[in-house]
Amino acid sequence: MAQLRREAARGGGEHIDALAELLGRDNAPALGPWMQKHYNRLFAPQQSTAAFVQNLQSARS
């Protein structure tokens, strides 16, 4: 999770690419910049992985 946070802050990376594949996103290269833009909404301090997934799904809606 820590690596995903760092990559989201940078706007891309291997873990975000893998996440995009798992999510089945058609426009995988756009996920990193999108996560960077929504970083504060996606990553609350001391949150669990389950909370991150819920935040990700909520933000994508």
C-alpha positions in Angstrom: 0.0 0.0 0.0 2.9 2.4 0.8 4.3 1.9 -2.7 0.9 2.6 -4.3 0.6 5.8 -2.2 4.0 7.0 -3.5 3.2 6.2 -7.1 -0.2 8.0 -6.7 1.6 11.1 -5.4 3.9 11.0 -8.4 1.1 10.2 -10.9 2.2 6.8 -12.1 4.2 3.6 -11.7 4.2 -0.2 -11.9 1.7 -0.7 -9.1 -0.8 1.7 -10.6 -0.4 0.0 -13.9 -1.1 -3.3 -12.3 -4.1 -1.9 -10.5 -5.4 -0.5 -13.8 -5.2 -4.0 -15.3 -7.0 -5.5 -12.3 -9.7 -2.9 -12.6 -10.1 -3.5 -16.3 -9.6 0.1 -17.2 -9.7 0.8 -20.9 -7.5 3.9 -20.5 -4.9 2.5 -18.1 -2.3 5.4 -18.6 -4.9 7.9 -17.3 -5.2 6.2 -13.9 -2.0 7.5 -12.4 -2.7 11.2 -13.1 -6.3 10.6 -12.0 -5.1 9.1 -8.7 -2.7 12.0 -8.3 -5.5 14.5 -8.7 -7.7 12.6 -6.2 -4.9 11.7 -3.8 -6.4 13.2 -0.7 -9.8 11.6 -1.4 -8.3 8.2 -2.0 -5.7 8.0 0.8 -6.9 9.0 4.2 -4.3 8.8 7.0 -4.0 5.4 8.6 -6.6 3.8 6.4 -7.0 0.2 5.6 -6.7 -1.4 2.2 -10.5 -2.1 2.3 -11.1 1.6 2.9 -8.9 2.5 0.0 -10.8 0.2 -2.3 -14.1 1.7 -1.1 -12.7 5.3 -1.7 -11.5 4.3 -5.1 -14.8 2.9 -6.1 -16.6 5.9 -4.7 -14.3 8.4 -6.5 -14.7 6.6 -9.8 -18.5 6.9 -9.7 
